Structure formats: C-alpha cells, structure tokens
Amino acid sequence: MLYELNQIKQIRQKLGLTQTQLAKLSNVSQSLITKVERGQIEPSYPIAKKIFETLEEQLHSKQHIKLARDVCEKKIISIKPDASIKDAILKMEKKAISQLPVEKDDVFIGSITEITIVRNFENIKDKNMKVEDIMDDPFPIMPDKTPVNLIVDVLKTYPAVIITKNGKSTSIITKADLMKNL
C-alpha cells in the first residue's frame, strides 16, 4: 500500500510504537524519525522505503495476532450471590447466555452456568435458593492485551474469561464470542 510521509506518525501511533522503536526496527536514527514526522526533512527514497516497509511489517504482524479486546463482549452481565437461582435462570434465558459471573461489591466471587445448575439439580430444593449456595469458582481474569490464542487455551477449561483494562474488569469472552470472530 502507498503512504505519504505525513502519515508516518499516525501509522506509528496506531501500532503503539514509539519513535525510538520505529527507528530501531527501521535501522535509522530516532532524530530522523522525529524530523520526518515534523516535516523538517524529506528522507531519501531508500530510507523512506525502509521506514514504510517496517510499518507494513508491523501492521501485518499486528493484524495476525488478535487480542482479547478484539473479540470480547463489551458488557459484563453478572448476578449477585444473594439472588435466587430462578433469577439467574431468567437472566440467562433473557440475555441468551449460558453463564454469569457472580459479583459482590464490584468483585467477582464466583460463577453460575447452565452446567452448574444441571450438576446441582438434585440438591436444589426450590428455585428460590440463593446463587451462592451452588456457585462455582470465579472465571479467570486476564488483561485486554492477552493474545486470543492464550484465551482459547483457557476457554478449553472454563466457560468464560473476564477481561480487564488497567486493572478494572471491563468485558467478558465466552466460547460464543470466539466463534463469532472466526
């Protein structure tokens, strides 16, 4: 793809590269990158070509590695531990989901899934029993910059993964989210 010199800064920032990183990858000086981005100099054709080839390589490598933030469901739908099992079932049916993180005071303390309910079917005295009486361990928590291939490995064991950004839970990934992104 053809780019203009004035696009270098925009592409570099999109890739999350510093001027120093781009300079090292392109085998040019950081001061040269700064001057080109500011429009203070026009590099020779071989140097410009080297910079753009480096940016292209970085764009392609970034595109092949999907991150958790690229495939996650943006809103976490959760339930409180003192909610009834009936409420959990209704919420899962209404939202067309098969699992819910259990949240208390903004902390995930457990999980409830269709499998949890089926596994505990004989122990459930009535649908007004509390979620906390049958809940499983919480879903694993991973940062939004985690490569999807690592998320896939975790989803082979767990039905969902909570995604964080800057230490705050922001979204969730399920097996269904992965299938939507094939």
C-alpha positions, -999 to +999 in steps of 0.1 A: +000+000+000+013+035-008+016+060+021+025+096+023+054+108+045+029+128+066+012+095+076+042+080+093+033+095+128-003+084+125+005+048+115+033+046+141+009+057+169-018+033+156+007+005+160+016+017+195+052+022+186+075+050+199+097+069+176+127+051+192+111+017+185+103+026+149+139+039+144+154+007+158+131-015+136+139+006+106+176+008+113+176+046+113+181+072+140+153+084+163+161+120+154+155+112+117+120+098+125+113+130+146+123+153+117+104+133+091+072+133+113+076+171+118+081+177+081+115+192+087+132+169+062+124+146+033+143+114+036+159+098+006+139+072-013+158+042+002+153+055+038+116+063+033+111+028+017+128+012+047+105+031+072+074+022+052+084-014+049+089-016+086+055-001+092+039-025+068+056-055+085+043-042+119+008-037+105+007-073+092+021-088+123-004-069+145-033-080+122-024-117+126-024-116+164-058-108+177-060-096+213-087-102+239-101-067+234-107-075+197-132-104+204-148-097+238-184-089+246-183-053+259-208-055+287-204-079+316-238-093+327-235-105+362-256-116+392-254-111+429-247-140+452-279-135+472-301-136+440-322-166+436-314-195+412-347-186+395-334-151+389-302-165+374-321-188+351-344-160+339-314-137+333-296-163+313-327-170+292-335-133+287-299-125+276-294-157+257-263-166+276-252-198+294-231-183+323-230-155+347-202-142+369-213-137+405-204-103+417-204-088+452-191-052+459-176-050+424-155-082+429-162-114+411-165-141+438-180-170+418-198-181+387-230-198+378-236-217+345-262-239+330-239-268+338-237-256+374-275-258+377-277-292+360-249-306+381-267-294+413-302-302+401-309-328+428-296-305+455-318-276+445-347-277+469-365-248+452-358-221+427-356-195+455-323-210+468-295-185+465-269-185+438-242-185+464-254-219+475-244-236+443-220-212+426-187-224+411-153-206+413-150-173+396-140-172+359-103-165+352-093-129+348-069-117+320-058-084+306-073-070+274-039-072+257-038-110+261-034-128+227-065-147+217-046-179+214-040-179+251-077-171+258-086-201+236-065-224+259-082-211+290-117-215+274-109-252+269-113-255+307-135-225+317-168-213+300-157-176+302-128-152+309-132-118+325-112-092+307-095-062+325-081-029+313-058-011+337-068-035+365-106-028+361-130-055+348-144-043+315-157-072+295-161-109+291-151-135+265-171-167+260-167-196+235-196-180+216-176-148+212-147-167+197-170-184+172-184-151+161-149-140+153-138-169+132 
